[in-house]
């Protein structure tokens, strides 16, 4: 069962309550007995399982490598290493 966080808009008390999906949300504050409870929406923890994510896993152009430029760099560095300098 999920745990929901509630906050009273009247007195400011905040608490967590384990509830079923079928249950209606709470509306009455246990501290001040006012009908001013609201669910607090917070960040959700995300767990990534697997070996990881790579640039090829999505269609974003920011993850792409310009292969022709990479080959030119490799050729330049290889020729510079074999060519004697004066």
PDB file of N, CA, C and O in Angstrom:
ATOM      1  N   UNK A   1       0.839  -1.185   0.000  1.00  0.00           N
ATOM      2  CA  UNK A   1       0.000   0.000   0.000  1.00  0.00           C
ATOM      3  C   UNK A   1       0.881   1.245   0.000  1.00  0.00           C
ATOM      4  O   UNK A   1       1.913   1.281   0.671  1.00  0.00           O
ATOM      5  N   UNK A   2       0.477   2.250  -0.744  1.00  0.00           N
ATOM      6  CA  UNK A   2       1.275   3.486  -0.797  1.00  0.00           C
ATOM      7  C   UNK A   2       1.156   4.318   0.475  1.00  0.00           C
ATOM      8  O   UNK A   2       0.173   4.232   1.211  1.00  0.00           O
ATOM      9  N   UNK A   3       2.168   5.110   0.705  1.00  0.00           N
ATOM     10  CA  UNK A   3       2.193   6.035   1.841  1.00  0.00           C
ATOM     11  C   UNK A   3       2.024   7.447   1.277  1.00  0.00           C
ATOM     12  O   UNK A   3       2.786   7.874   0.410  1.00  0.00           O
ATOM     13  N   UNK A   4       1.027   8.158   1.775  1.00  0.00           N
ATOM     14  CA  UNK A   4       0.740   9.518   1.321  1.00  0.00           C
ATOM     15  C   UNK A   4       1.124  10.514   2.406  1.00  0.00           C
ATOM     16  O   UNK A   4       0.985  10.232   3.597  1.00  0.00           O
ATOM     17  N   UNK A   5       1.600  11.665   1.993  1.00  0.00           N
ATOM     18  CA  UNK A   5       1.930  12.746   2.915  1.00  0.00           C
ATOM     19  C   UNK A   5       0.831  13.790   2.824  1.00  0.00           C
ATOM     20  O   UNK A   5       0.438  14.205   1.733  1.00  0.00           O
ATOM     21  N   UNK A   6       0.336  14.213   3.997  1.00  0.00           N
ATOM     22  CA  UNK A   6      -0.712  15.232   4.079  1.00  0.00           C
ATOM     23  C   UNK A   6      -0.187  16.428   4.849  1.00  0.00           C
ATOM     24  O   UNK A   6       0.656  16.283   5.734  1.00  0.00           O
ATOM     25  N   UNK A   7      -0.691  17.629   4.508  1.00  0.00           N
ATOM     26  CA  UNK A   7      -0.351  18.845   5.245  1.00  0.00           C
ATOM     27  C   UNK A   7      -1.640  19.630   5.481  1.00  0.00           C
ATOM     28  O   UNK A   7      -2.460  19.784   4.576  1.00  0.00           O
ATOM     29  N   UNK A   8      -1.806  20.124   6.708  1.00  0.00           N
ATOM     30  CA  UNK A   8      -2.965  20.937   7.058  1.00  0.00           C
ATOM     31  C   UNK A   8      -2.671  22.388   6.686  1.00  0.00           C
ATOM     32  O   UNK A   8      -1.635  22.937   7.059  1.00  0.00           O
ATOM     33  N   UNK A   9      -3.588  22.997   5.952  1.00  0.00           N
ATOM     34  CA  UNK A   9      -3.405  24.393   5.569  1.00  0.00           C
ATOM     35  C   UNK A   9      -3.750  25.352   6.699  1.00  0.00           C
ATOM     36  O   UNK A   9      -3.404  26.532   6.631  1.00  0.00           O
ATOM     37  N   UNK A  10      -4.432  24.865   7.745  1.00  0.00           N
ATOM     38  CA  UNK A  10      -4.786  25.722   8.881  1.00  0.00           C
ATOM     39  C   UNK A  10      -3.670  25.795   9.918  1.00  0.00           C
ATOM     40  O   UNK A  10      -3.212  26.881  10.275  1.00  0.00           O
ATOM     41  N   UNK A  11      -3.234  24.620  10.403  1.00  0.00           N
ATOM     42  CA  UNK A  11      -2.243  24.617  11.484  1.00  0.00           C
ATOM     43  C   UNK A  11      -0.837  24.247  11.016  1.00  0.00           C
ATOM     44  O   UNK A  11       0.123  24.409  11.769  1.00  0.00           O
ATOM     45  N   UNK A  12      -0.701  23.750   9.778  1.00  0.00           N
ATOM     46  CA  UNK A  12       0.626  23.452   9.244  1.00  0.00           C
ATOM     47  C   UNK A  12       1.188  22.091   9.598  1.00  0.00           C
ATOM     48  O   UNK A  12       2.311  21.778   9.202  1.00  0.00           O
ATOM     49  N   UNK A  13       0.447  21.265  10.333  1.00  0.00           N
ATOM     50  CA  UNK A  13       0.947  19.944  10.693  1.00  0.00           C
ATOM     51  C   UNK A  13       1.073  19.100   9.417  1.00  0.00           C
ATOM     52  O   UNK A  13       0.243  19.184   8.512  1.00  0.00           O
ATOM     53  N   UNK A  14       2.128  18.289   9.370  1.00  0.00           N
ATOM     54  CA  UNK A  14       2.367  17.415   8.225  1.00  0.00           C
ATOM     55  C   UNK A  14       2.594  16.006   8.745  1.00  0.00           C
ATOM     56  O   UNK A  14       3.308  15.815   9.729  1.00  0.00           O
ATOM     57  N   UNK A  15       1.989  15.014   8.089  1.00  0.00           N
ATOM     58  CA  UNK A  15       2.124  13.629   8.532  1.00  0.00           C
ATOM     59  C   UNK A  15       1.953  12.699   7.339  1.00  0.00           C
ATOM     60  O   UNK A  15       1.492  13.105   6.272  1.00  0.00           O
ATOM     61  N   UNK A  16       2.335  11.442   7.545  1.00  0.00           N
ATOM     62  CA  UNK A  16       2.207  10.425   6.513  1.00  0.00           C
ATOM     63  C   UNK A  16       1.167   9.408   6.933  1.00  0.00           C
ATOM     64  O   UNK A  16       1.007   9.127   8.121  1.00  0.00           O
ATOM     65  N   UNK A  17       0.459   8.857   5.958  1.00  0.00           N
ATOM     66  CA  UNK A  17      -0.573   7.861   6.245  1.00  0.00           C
ATOM     67  C   UNK A  17      -0.526   6.792   5.157  1.00  0.00           C
ATOM     68  O   UNK A  17      -0.509   7.110   3.968  1.00  0.00           O
ATOM     69  N   UNK A  18      -0.504   5.528   5.566  1.00  0.00           N
ATOM     70  CA  UNK A  18      -0.554   4.417   4.631  1.00  0.00           C
ATOM     71  C   UNK A  18      -2.012   4.143   4.292  1.00  0.00           C
ATOM     72  O   UNK A  18      -2.820   3.864   5.177  1.00  0.00           O
ATOM     73  N   UNK A  19      -2.344   4.224   3.007  1.00  0.00           N
ATOM     74  CA  UNK A  19      -3.723   4.051   2.573  1.00  0.00           C
ATOM     75  C   UNK A  19      -3.778   3.202   1.311  1.00  0.00           C
ATOM     76  O   UNK A  19      -2.825   3.152   0.533  1.00  0.00           O
ATOM     77  N   UNK A  20      -4.899   2.545   1.128  1.00  0.00           N
ATOM     78  CA  UNK A  20      -5.146   1.788  -0.085  1.00  0.00           C
ATOM     79  C   UNK A  20      -5.503   2.759  -1.209  1.00  0.00           C
ATOM     80  O   UNK A  20      -5.909   3.893  -0.957  1.00  0.00           O
ATOM     81  N   UNK A  21      -5.346   2.302  -2.446  1.00  0.00           N
ATOM     82  CA  UNK A  21      -5.747   3.129  -3.592  1.00  0.00           C
ATOM     83  C   UNK A  21      -7.250   3.387  -3.580  1.00  0.00           C
ATOM     84  O   UNK A  21      -7.712   4.415  -4.074  1.00  0.00           O
ATOM     85  N   UNK A  22      -7.995   2.468  -3.025  1.00  0.00           N
ATOM     86  CA  UNK A  22      -9.463   2.568  -3.017  1.00  0.00           C
ATOM     87  C   UNK A  22      -9.983   3.559  -1.984  1.00  0.00           C
ATOM     88  O   UNK A  22     -11.097   4.064  -2.125  1.00  0.00           O
ATOM     89  N   UNK A  23      -9.200   3.847  -0.948  1.00  0.00           N
ATOM     90  CA  UNK A  23      -9.644   4.756   0.116  1.00  0.00           C
ATOM     91  C   UNK A  23      -9.714   6.201  -0.381  1.00  0.00           C
ATOM     92  O   UNK A  23      -8.925   6.626  -1.225  1.00  0.00           O
ATOM     93  N   UNK A  24     -10.669   6.935   0.157  1.00  0.00           N
ATOM     94  CA  UNK A  24     -10.805   8.357  -0.140  1.00  0.00           C
ATOM     95  C   UNK A  24      -9.685   9.130   0.572  1.00  0.00           C
ATOM     96  O   UNK A  24      -9.275   8.735   1.664  1.00  0.00           O
ATOM     97  N   UNK A  25      -9.186  10.216  -0.019  1.00  0.00           N
ATOM     98  CA  UNK A  25      -8.168  11.022   0.659  1.00  0.00           C
ATOM     99  C   UNK A  25      -8.705  11.626   1.950  1.00  0.00           C
ATOM    100  O   UNK A  25      -9.891  11.937   2.057  1.00  0.00           O
ATOM    101  N   UNK A  26      -7.825  11.788   2.918  1.00  0.00           N
ATOM    102  CA  UNK A  26      -8.219  12.402   4.188  1.00  0.00           C
ATOM    103  C   UNK A  26      -8.509  13.886   3.960  1.00  0.00           C
ATOM    104  O   UNK A  26      -7.876  14.529   3.123  1.00  0.00           O
ATOM    105  N   UNK A  27      -9.466  14.419   4.711  1.00  0.00           N
ATOM    106  CA  UNK A  27      -9.802  15.839   4.583  1.00  0.00           C
ATOM    107  C   UNK A  27      -9.741  16.571   5.925  1.00  0.00           C
ATOM    108  O   UNK A  27      -9.548  17.787   5.950  1.00  0.00           O
ATOM    109  N   UNK A  28      -9.903  15.854   7.037  1.00  0.00           N
ATOM    110  CA  UNK A  28      -9.958  16.485   8.356  1.00  0.00           C
ATOM    111  C   UNK A  28      -8.625  16.298   9.083  1.00  0.00           C
ATOM    112  O   UNK A  28      -8.112  15.183   9.176  1.00  0.00           O
ATOM    113  N   UNK A  29      -8.080  17.381   9.588  1.00  0.00           N
ATOM    114  CA  UNK A  29      -6.798  17.376  10.302  1.00  0.00           C
ATOM    115  C   UNK A  29      -6.958  16.717  11.670  1.00  0.00           C
ATOM    116  O   UNK A  29      -7.897  17.035  12.399  1.00  0.00           O
ATOM    117  N   UNK A  30      -6.046  15.795  12.029  1.00  0.00           N
ATOM    118  CA  UNK A  30      -6.128  15.160  13.351  1.00  0.00           C
ATOM    119  C   UNK A  30      -5.728  16.104  14.495  1.00  0.00           C
ATOM    120  O   UNK A  30      -6.062  15.833  15.649  1.00  0.00           O
ATOM    121  N   UNK A  31      -5.024  17.199  14.203  1.00  0.00           N
ATOM    122  CA  UNK A  31      -4.577  18.132  15.245  1.00  0.00           C
ATOM    123  C   UNK A  31      -5.614  19.211  15.545  1.00  0.00           C
ATOM    124  O   UNK A  31      -6.021  19.392  16.693  1.00  0.00           O
ATOM    125  N   UNK A  32      -6.036  19.924  14.502  1.00  0.00           N
ATOM    126  CA  UNK A  32      -6.933  21.069  14.731  1.00  0.00           C
ATOM    127  C   UNK A  32      -8.386  20.770  14.338  1.00  0.00           C
ATOM    128  O   UNK A  32      -9.258  21.619  14.528  1.00  0.00           O
ATOM    129  N   UNK A  33      -8.655  19.597  13.801  1.00  0.00           N
ATOM    130  CA  UNK A  33      -9.988  19.132  13.449  1.00  0.00           C
ATOM    131  C   UNK A  33     -10.662  19.985  12.360  1.00  0.00           C
ATOM    132  O   UNK A  33     -11.888  19.981  12.248  1.00  0.00           O
ATOM    133  N   UNK A  34      -9.876  20.707  11.566  1.00  0.00           N
ATOM    134  CA  UNK A  34     -10.401  21.499  10.454  1.00  0.00           C
ATOM    135  C   UNK A  34     -10.380  20.655   9.172  1.00  0.00           C
ATOM    136  O   UNK A  34      -9.567  19.741   9.039  1.00  0.00           O
ATOM    137  N   UNK A  35     -11.267  20.966   8.247  1.00  0.00           N
ATOM    138  CA  UNK A  35     -11.285  20.272   6.953  1.00  0.00           C
ATOM    139  C   UNK A  35     -10.362  21.015   5.981  1.00  0.00           C
ATOM    140  O   UNK A  35     -10.822  21.628   5.018  1.00  0.00           O
ATOM    141  N   UNK A  36      -9.072  20.950   6.245  1.00  0.00           N
ATOM    142  CA  UNK A  36      -8.125  21.685   5.410  1.00  0.00           C
ATOM    143  C   UNK A  36      -6.880  20.858   5.081  1.00  0.00           C
ATOM    144  O   UNK A  36      -5.798  21.422   4.913  1.00  0.00           O
ATOM    145  N   UNK A  37      -7.012  19.540   4.987  1.00  0.00           N
ATOM    146  CA  UNK A  37      -5.878  18.691   4.628  1.00  0.00           C
ATOM    147  C   UNK A  37      -5.722  18.632   3.116  1.00  0.00           C
ATOM    148  O   UNK A  37      -6.703  18.560   2.376  1.00  0.00           O
ATOM    149  N   UNK A  38      -4.487  18.664   2.677  1.00  0.00           N
ATOM    150  CA  UNK A  38      -4.150  18.515   1.269  1.00  0.00           C
ATOM    151  C   UNK A  38      -3.020  17.497   1.150  1.00  0.00           C
ATOM    152  O   UNK A  38      -2.139  17.428   2.006  1.00  0.00           O
ATOM    153  N   UNK A  39      -3.057  16.710   0.078  1.00  0.00           N
ATOM    154  CA  UNK A  39      -1.958  15.786  -0.191  1.00  0.00           C
ATOM    155  C   UNK A  39      -0.749  16.589  -0.648  1.00  0.00           C
ATOM    156  O   UNK A  39      -0.871  17.542  -1.417  1.00  0.00           O
ATOM    157  N   UNK A  40       0.408  16.189  -0.166  1.00  0.00           N
ATOM    158  CA  UNK A  40       1.660  16.824  -0.563  1.00  0.00           C
ATOM    159  C   UNK A  40       2.251  15.989  -1.697  1.00  0.00           C
ATOM    160  O   UNK A  40       2.487  14.790  -1.548  1.00  0.00           O
ATOM    161  N   UNK A  41       2.483  16.638  -2.818  1.00  0.00           N
ATOM    162  CA  UNK A  41       3.086  15.961  -3.962  1.00  0.00           C
ATOM    163  C   UNK A  41       4.577  16.259  -3.932  1.00  0.00           C
ATOM    164  O   UNK A  41       4.993  17.415  -4.005  1.00  0.00           O
ATOM    165  N   UNK A  42       5.366  15.214  -3.826  1.00  0.00           N
ATOM    166  CA  UNK A  42       6.805  15.387  -3.741  1.00  0.00           C
ATOM    167  C   UNK A  42       7.511  14.648  -4.849  1.00  0.00           C
ATOM    168  O   UNK A  42       6.870  13.974  -5.655  1.00  0.00           O
ATOM    169  N   UNK A  43       8.831  14.765  -4.901  1.00  0.00           N
ATOM    170  CA  UNK A  43       9.589  14.062  -5.931  1.00  0.00           C
ATOM    171  C   UNK A  43       9.528  12.555  -5.709  1.00  0.00           C
ATOM    172  O   UNK A  43       9.475  12.075  -4.576  1.00  0.00           O
ATOM    173  N   UNK A  44       9.537  11.844  -6.793  1.00  0.00           N
ATOM    174  CA  UNK A  44       9.463  10.390  -6.746  1.00  0.00           C
ATOM    175  C   UNK A  44      10.853   9.834  -7.003  1.00  0.00           C
ATOM    176  O   UNK A  44      11.544  10.270  -7.924  1.00  0.00           O
ATOM    177  N   UNK A  45      11.258   8.879  -6.195  1.00  0.00           N
ATOM    178  CA  UNK A  45      12.545   8.244  -6.400  1.00  0.00           C
ATOM    179  C   UNK A  45      12.502   7.335  -7.610  1.00  0.00           C
ATOM    180  O   UNK A  45      11.595   6.512  -7.741  1.00  0.00           O
ATOM    181  N   UNK A  46      13.486   7.480  -8.503  1.00  0.00           N
ATOM    182  CA  UNK A  46      13.548   6.665  -9.708  1.00  0.00           C
ATOM    183  C   UNK A  46      14.751   5.747  -9.592  1.00  0.00           C
ATOM    184  O   UNK A  46      15.849   6.184  -9.246  1.00  0.00           O
ATOM    185  N   UNK A  47      14.537   4.480  -9.882  1.00  0.00           N
ATOM    186  CA  UNK A  47      15.620   3.501  -9.839  1.00  0.00           C
ATOM    187  C   UNK A  47      15.845   2.992 -11.256  1.00  0.00           C
ATOM    188  O   UNK A  47      14.951   2.397 -11.857  1.00  0.00           O
ATOM    189  N   UNK A  48      17.043   3.229 -11.788  1.00  0.00           N
ATOM    190  CA  UNK A  48      17.392   2.732 -13.108  1.00  0.00           C
ATOM    191  C   UNK A  48      18.076   1.388 -12.940  1.00  0.00           C
ATOM    192  O   UNK A  48      19.091   1.274 -12.253  1.00  0.00           O
ATOM    193  N   UNK A  49      17.510   0.374 -13.574  1.00  0.00           N
ATOM    194  CA  UNK A  49      18.103  -0.961 -13.499  1.00  0.00           C
ATOM    195  C   UNK A  49      18.735  -1.288 -14.835  1.00  0.00           C
ATOM    196  O   UNK A  49      18.253  -0.857 -15.883  1.00  0.00           O
ATOM    197  N   UNK A  50      19.792  -2.034 -14.795  1.00  0.00           N
ATOM    198  CA  UNK A  50      20.458  -2.420 -16.039  1.00  0.00           C
ATOM    199  C   UNK A  50      21.884  -1.919 -16.044  1.00  0.00           C
ATOM    200  O   UNK A  50      22.385  -1.390 -15.052  1.00  0.00           O
ATOM    201  N   UNK A  51      22.521  -2.099 -17.181  1.00  0.00           N
ATOM    202  CA  UNK A  51      23.946  -1.764 -17.282  1.00  0.00           C
ATOM    203  C   UNK A  51      24.200  -0.292 -17.559  1.00  0.00           C
ATOM    204  O   UNK A  51      25.338   0.165 -17.445  1.00  0.00           O
ATOM    205  N   UNK A  52      23.175   0.456 -17.918  1.00  0.00           N
ATOM    206  CA  UNK A  52      23.366   1.883 -18.125  1.00  0.00           C
ATOM    207  C   UNK A  52      22.684   2.370 -19.373  1.00  0.00           C
ATOM    208  O   UNK A  52      21.999   1.616 -20.064  1.00  0.00           O
ATOM    209  N   UNK A  53      22.877   3.642 -19.657  1.00  0.00           N
ATOM    210  CA  UNK A  53      22.277   4.272 -20.814  1.00  0.00           C
ATOM    211  C   UNK A  53      23.389   4.818 -21.693  1.00  0.00           C
ATOM    212  O   UNK A  53      24.416   5.286 -21.202  1.00  0.00           O
ATOM    213  N   UNK A  54      23.172   4.751 -22.981  1.00  0.00           N
ATOM    214  CA  UNK A  54      24.186   5.155 -23.937  1.00  0.00           C
ATOM    215  C   UNK A  54      23.622   6.192 -24.893  1.00  0.00           C
ATOM    216  O   UNK A  54      22.410   6.405 -24.927  1.00  0.00           O
ATOM    217  N   UNK A  55      24.467   6.831 -25.659  1.00  0.00           N
ATOM    218  CA  UNK A  55      24.035   7.858 -26.609  1.00  0.00           C
ATOM    219  C   UNK A  55      23.116   7.270 -27.676  1.00  0.00           C
ATOM    220  O   UNK A  55      22.317   7.998 -28.266  1.00  0.00           O
ATOM    221  N   UNK A  56      23.214   5.984 -27.932  1.00  0.00           N
ATOM    222  CA  UNK A  56      22.381   5.342 -28.954  1.00  0.00           C
ATOM    223  C   UNK A  56      21.019   4.932 -28.414  1.00  0.00           C
ATOM    224  O   UNK A  56      20.197   4.427 -29.179  1.00  0.00           O
ATOM    225  N   UNK A  57      20.748   5.126 -27.136  1.00  0.00           N
ATOM    226  CA  UNK A  57      19.485   4.715 -26.523  1.00  0.00           C
ATOM    227  C   UNK A  57      18.351   5.685 -26.784  1.00  0.00           C
ATOM    228  O   UNK A  57      17.196   5.349 -26.523  1.00  0.00           O
ATOM    229  N   UNK A  58      18.636   6.876 -27.290  1.00  0.00           N
ATOM    230  CA  UNK A  58      17.585   7.862 -27.532  1.00  0.00           C
ATOM    231  C   UNK A  58      17.881   8.598 -28.827  1.00  0.00           C
ATOM    232  O   UNK A  58      18.961   8.447 -29.399  1.00  0.00           O
ATOM    233  N   UNK A  59      16.941   9.382 -29.285  1.00  0.00           N
ATOM    234  CA  UNK A  59      17.070  10.057 -30.576  1.00  0.00           C
ATOM    235  C   UNK A  59      17.644  11.460 -30.472  1.00  0.00           C
ATOM    236  O   UNK A  59      17.612  12.212 -31.446  1.00  0.00           O
ATOM    237  N   UNK A  60      18.162  11.823 -29.322  1.00  0.00           N
ATOM    238  CA  UNK A  60      18.678  13.171 -29.126  1.00  0.00           C
ATOM    239  C   UNK A  60      19.939  13.386 -29.954  1.00  0.00           C
ATOM    240  O   UNK A  60      20.855  12.566 -29.890  1.00  0.00           O
ATOM    241  N   UNK A  61      20.011  14.466 -30.729  1.00  0.00           N
ATOM    242  CA  UNK A  61      21.208  14.724 -31.528  1.00  0.00           C
ATOM    243  C   UNK A  61      22.411  15.120 -30.676  1.00  0.00           C
ATOM    244  O   UNK A  61      23.538  15.089 -31.170  1.00  0.00           O
ATOM    245  N   UNK A  62      22.211  15.487 -29.428  1.00  0.00           N
ATOM    246  CA  UNK A  62      23.326  15.904 -28.579  1.00  0.00           C
ATOM    247  C   UNK A  62      24.242  14.744 -28.232  1.00  0.00           C
ATOM    248  O   UNK A  62      25.401  14.969 -27.884  1.00  0.00           O
ATOM    249  N   UNK A  63      23.762  13.512 -28.315  1.00  0.00           N
ATOM    250  CA  UNK A  63      24.578  12.358 -27.974  1.00  0.00           C
ATOM    251  C   UNK A  63      25.330  11.783 -29.156  1.00  0.00           C
ATOM    252  O   UNK A  63      26.099  10.836 -28.994  1.00  0.00           O
ATOM    253  N   UNK A  64      25.124  12.340 -30.352  1.00  0.00           N
ATOM    254  CA  UNK A  64      25.760  11.798 -31.547  1.00  0.00           C
ATOM    255  C   UNK A  64      27.171  12.334 -31.700  1.00  0.00           C
ATOM    256  O   UNK A  64      27.473  13.459 -31.304  1.00  0.00           O
ATOM    257  N   UNK A  65      28.032  11.503 -32.284  1.00  0.00           N
ATOM    258  CA  UNK A  65      29.421  11.873 -32.519  1.00  0.00           C
ATOM    259  C   UNK A  65      29.607  12.028 -34.021  1.00  0.00           C
ATOM    260  O   UNK A  65      29.121  11.203 -34.795  1.00  0.00           O
ATOM    261  N   UNK A  66      30.299  13.070 -34.435  1.00  0.00           N
ATOM    262  CA  UNK A  66      30.603  13.274 -35.839  1.00  0.00           C
ATOM    263  C   UNK A  66      31.748  12.337 -36.202  1.00  0.00           C
ATOM    264  O   UNK A  66      32.906  12.621 -35.899  1.00  0.00           O
ATOM    265  N   UNK A  67      31.431  11.232 -36.845  1.00  0.00           N
ATOM    266  CA  UNK A  67      32.419  10.189 -37.127  1.00  0.00           C
ATOM    267  C   UNK A  67      33.482  10.640 -38.131  1.00  0.00           C
ATOM    268  O   UNK A  67      34.640  10.242 -38.000  1.00  0.00           O
ATOM    269  N   UNK A  68      33.135  11.447 -39.115  1.00  0.00           N
ATOM    270  CA  UNK A  68      34.124  11.887 -40.108  1.00  0.00           C
ATOM    271  C   UNK A  68      35.170  12.789 -39.446  1.00  0.00           C
ATOM    272  O   UNK A  68      36.355  12.695 -39.767  1.00  0.00           O
ATOM    273  N   UNK A  69      34.750  13.652 -38.535  1.00  0.00           N
ATOM    274  CA  UNK A  69      35.699  14.510 -37.826  1.00  0.00           C
ATOM    275  C   UNK A  69      36.608  13.668 -36.937  1.00  0.00           C
ATOM    276  O   UNK A  69      37.790  13.977 -36.785  1.00  0.00           O
ATOM    277  N   UNK A  70      36.067  12.616 -36.355  1.00  0.00           N
ATOM    278  CA  UNK A  70      36.840  11.737 -35.481  1.00  0.00           C
ATOM    279  C   UNK A  70      37.926  11.020 -36.296  1.00  0.00           C
ATOM    280  O   UNK A  70      39.053  10.867 -35.824  1.00  0.00           O
ATOM    281  N   UNK A  71      37.588  10.575 -37.529  1.00  0.00           N
ATOM    282  CA  UNK A  71      38.553   9.884 -38.376  1.00  0.00           C
ATOM    283  C   UNK A  71      39.681  10.827 -38.785  1.00  0.00           C
ATOM    284  O   UNK A  71      40.844  10.423 -38.813  1.00  0.00           O
ATOM    285  N   UNK A  72      39.344  12.093 -39.105  1.00  0.00           N
ATOM    286  CA  UNK A  72      40.357  13.079 -39.491  1.00  0.00           C
ATOM    287  C   UNK A  72      41.336  13.316 -38.345  1.00  0.00           C
ATOM    288  O   UNK A  72      42.540  13.420 -38.576  1.00  0.00           O
ATOM    289  N   UNK A  73      40.833  13.403 -37.110  1.00  0.00           N
ATOM    290  CA  UNK A  73      41.700  13.606 -35.945  1.00  0.00           C
ATOM    291  C   UNK A  73      42.653  12.438 -35.788  1.00  0.00           C
ATOM    292  O   UNK A  73      43.831  12.625 -35.484  1.00  0.00           O
ATOM    293  N   UNK A  74      42.137  11.221 -35.998  1.00  0.00           N
ATOM    294  CA  UNK A  74      42.957  10.028 -35.854  1.00  0.00           C
ATOM    295  C   UNK A  74      44.050  10.011 -36.915  1.00  0.00           C
ATOM    296  O   UNK A  74      45.196   9.680 -36.608  1.00  0.00           O
ATOM    297  N   UNK A  75      43.717  10.365 -38.173  1.00  0.00           N
ATOM    298  CA  UNK A  75      44.707  10.394 -39.245  1.00  0.00           C
ATOM    299  C   UNK A  75      45.776  11.440 -38.972  1.00  0.00           C
ATOM    300  O   UNK A  75      46.962  11.174 -39.172  1.00  0.00           O
ATOM    301  N   UNK A  76      45.376  12.638 -38.515  1.00  0.00           N
ATOM    302  CA  UNK A  76      46.328  13.710 -38.235  1.00  0.00           C
ATOM    303  C   UNK A  76      47.281  13.325 -37.109  1.00  0.00           C
ATOM    304  O   UNK A  76      48.483  13.574 -37.200  1.00  0.00           O
ATOM    305  N   UNK A  77      46.758  12.726 -36.063  1.00  0.00           N
ATOM    306  CA  UNK A  77      47.617  12.361 -34.934  1.00  0.00           C
ATOM    307  C   UNK A  77      48.534  11.211 -35.307  1.00  0.00           C
ATOM    308  O   UNK A  77      49.663  11.153 -34.818  1.00  0.00           O
ATOM    309  N   UNK A  78      48.079  10.275 -36.174  1.00  0.00           N
ATOM    310  CA  UNK A  78      48.920   9.159 -36.601  1.00  0.00           C
ATOM    311  C   UNK A  78      50.040   9.654 -37.517  1.00  0.00           C
ATOM    312  O   UNK A  78      51.180   9.206 -37.392  1.00  0.00           O
ATOM    313  N   UNK A  79      49.728  10.571 -38.435  1.00  0.00           N
ATOM    314  CA  UNK A  79      50.756  11.074 -39.352  1.00  0.00           C
ATOM    315  C   UNK A  79      51.750  11.950 -38.587  1.00  0.00           C
ATOM    316  O   UNK A  79      52.934  11.960 -38.925  1.00  0.00           O
ATOM    317  N   UNK A  80      51.306  12.677 -37.579  1.00  0.00           N
ATOM    318  CA  UNK A  80      52.212  13.508 -36.792  1.00  0.00           C
ATOM    319  C   UNK A  80      53.168  12.656 -35.985  1.00  0.00           C
ATOM    320  O   UNK A  80      54.302  13.068 -35.741  1.00  0.00           O
ATOM    321  N   UNK A  81      52.741  11.486 -35.567  1.00  0.00           N
ATOM    322  CA  UNK A  81      53.592  10.609 -34.768  1.00  0.00           C
ATOM    323  C   UNK A  81      54.645   9.944 -35.643  1.00  0.00           C
ATOM    324  O   UNK A  81      55.734   9.656 -35.147  1.00  0.00           O
ATOM    325  N   UNK A  82      54.373   9.685 -36.931  1.00  0.00           N
ATOM    326  CA  UNK A  82      55.319   8.999 -37.800  1.00  0.00           C
ATOM    327  C   UNK A  82      56.200   9.955 -38.600  1.00  0.00           C
ATOM    328  O   UNK A  82      57.262   9.557 -39.077  1.00  0.00           O
ATOM    329  N   UNK A  83      55.779  11.203 -38.752  1.00  0.00           N
ATOM    330  CA  UNK A  83      56.551  12.181 -39.517  1.00  0.00           C
ATOM    331  C   UNK A  83      57.589  12.826 -38.607  1.00  0.00           C
ATOM    332  O   UNK A  83      57.252  13.364 -37.552  1.00  0.00           O
ATOM    333  N   UNK A  84      58.872  12.768 -39.024  1.00  0.00           N
ATOM    334  CA  UNK A  84      59.902  13.411 -38.184  1.00  0.00           C
ATOM    335  C   UNK A  84      59.781  14.936 -38.241  1.00  0.00           C
ATOM    336  O   UNK A  84      59.487  15.509 -39.290  1.00  0.00           O
ATOM    337  N   UNK A  85      60.004  15.562 -37.130  1.00  0.00           N
ATOM    338  CA  UNK A  85      59.921  17.027 -37.042  1.00  0.00           C
ATOM    339  C   UNK A  85      61.289  17.614 -37.262  1.00  0.00           C
ATOM    340  O   UNK A  85      62.293  17.041 -36.840  1.00  0.00           O
ATOM    341  N   UNK A  86      61.339  18.761 -37.925  1.00  0.00           N
ATOM    342  CA  UNK A  86      62.614  19.429 -38.216  1.00  0.00           C
ATOM    343  C   UNK A  86      62.999  20.422 -37.169  1.00  0.00           C
ATOM    344  O   UNK A  86      64.046  21.060 -37.278  1.00  0.00           O
TER     345      UNK A  86
END
